[in-house]
Structure formats: structure tokens, C-alpha cells
Amino acid sequence: MLEELIKRTNTTKFYQNGHFHLTELKGQIGHFKTMEFNFIVEERDDYGKITDVEHWRLIAHNTIKFSGIFSEQYLPYIKLKVLTEHPLLWTFNKNELECELNGFPTNASEFIGDLFFAYEKHAGNWLPLNENFYNIKEYYKKAGKMNLGISEPLAEPIRAVCEKHGIEFNVENVIKDFDKGYAYRPNAKLLIFGNEDVSPNDFSLGQPYIIADEFIANQK
């Protein structure tokens, strides 16, 4: 019934007169945990009077992460969609690269600025730059080099910025499949509470989401 719920939330009628919110969360996030998200789905008439109320249970098997679910109001992000390709999934379904940067940029502020815009362009603002680049002056500048682990899709954008600033970018090791340990989750999917009329799903404006291996929904 997940498809039914997704289809309903993507209708013009629901966007104009409907909304839903979380009423209860059961389970514990962690390694191979199943979580239960309970929602009230409401529709109103043109005068704001509630005309229909439904209770839905969303089961997320092997939940990895969720964000923004406790919002009192999801609008305008009420259009559900399940994605298997997304920057938030790169950690789980792409190779991990161990890299080394040799040389420090002449203009560190411009270097970080270029990296920020590269991340924004290629990862849609979903991945924070400071997860990979931090302690620039205290460590990177003193050492003259930096080691970092990144998801494979970030390699070429970072390489291009490094070349612009005269920094040597080398991939030292590729970690894939079961060697990634817990991060190897090839079945991971993203259930996004989005609205592509407002923002594409691959660009972050704070849309709520849940990452898990499988989603099942049923009406209570």
C-alpha cells in the first residue's frame, strides 16, 4: 500500500487540501533495526473543515537514518517518493575512496569557497563540506597535506578544485562492497518528503527523509 500513499500525496487535491504529521515513532535506530512511523493523514474542504482522517503505519526495515520527521508541519514537502539514487545514499551504495591532497592552497578561503560550490553543484547541498574538510589551518597548513575519505562521486569535483589551486589530488585506496563494513548497504533507499515544484529532490532545502532498506505502509 506504499504506492497508494505515495500516489495520494502527489495529487494536486492533496497538496491543496491535505496534510499529514507524525503521531508516534516506535523502535530504535541502529544496525538492522526496524522502525515504525505512525502518521495521521487528513484532508480538508475549501473552508478548512476536516473531511477525512486516516491513520497510516510506515514500517522502515533496517533503518539507517532519518531527518526532519518531527516537524509539526511538512508543507510544502508532502509529496512522497522513494529513490535509489541520491547523494544521501552514496555512503551506502558507492565506493569509498581514501585520498591524499599534497600542497596547501595559496588562498585557503577561495579554495574552501570553490569546494563549497562544487559540493553544492554535485551533491545538491545534501552533504556538508566540513565532514571532509576541517581543521584547515591547524593541521592541513602545517602538514602540507591532508588525508580524507570521500564517496566516489565526489572525487572528480574535488580533483577539479585541487587542480585549479595547484594541489595534487591522489586516490590512495578504493574500498568497496563488504570491505566497507556497516556502510555497505546496497539495498538502501531514500523515502523523501519532497515537492519538486518547490525544489528538486536532489537539492536540499531541508526536506524530511528516511533512509532504510525497505519501506512498507498500511492503513490502520
C-alpha positions, 0 to 999 in steps of 0.5 A, a space after each residue: 500500500 506504499 504506492 497508494 500513499 505515495 500516489 495520494 500525496 502527489 495529487 494536486 487535491 492533496 497538496 491543496 487540501 491535505 496534510 499529514 504529521 507524525 503521531 508516534 515513532 516506535 523502535 530504535 535506530 541502529 544496525 538492522 533495526 526496524 522502525 515504525 512511523 505512525 502518521 495521521 493523514 487528513 484532508 480538508 474542504 475549501 473552508 478548512 473543515 476536516 473531511 477525512 482522517 486516516 491513520 497510516 503505519 510506515 514500517 522502515 526495515 533496517 533503518 539507517 537514518 532519518 531527518 526532519 520527521 518531527 516537524 509539526 508541519 511538512 508543507 510544502 514537502 508532502 509529496 512522497 517518493 522513494 529513490 535509489 539514487 541520491 547523494 544521501 545514499 552514496 555512503 551506502 551504495 558507492 565506493 569509498 575512496 581514501 585520498 591524499 591532497 599534497 600542497 596547501 592552497 595559496 588562498 585557503 578561503 577561495 579554495 574552501 569557497 570553490 569546494 563549497 560550490 562544487 559540493 553544492 553543484 554535485 551533491 545538491 547541498 545534501 552533504 556538508 563540506 566540513 565532514 571532509 574538510 576541517 581543521 584547515 589551518 591547524 593541521 592541513 597548513 602545517 602538514 602540507 597535506 591532508 588525508 580524507 575519505 570521500 564517496 566516489 562521486 565526489 572525487 572528480 569535483 574535488 580533483 577539479 578544485 585541487 587542480 585549479 589551486 595547484 594541489 595534487 589530488 591522489 586516490 590512495 585506496 578504493 574500498 568497496 562492497 563488504 570491505 566497507 563494513 556497516 556502510 555497505 548497504 546496497 539495498 538502501 533507499 531514500 523515502 523523501 518528503 519532497 515537492 519538486 515544484 518547490 525544489 528538486 529532490 536532489 537539492 536540499 532545502 531541508 526536506 524530511 527523509 528516511 533512509 532504510 532498506 525497505 519501506 512498507 505502509 498500511 492503513 490502520 
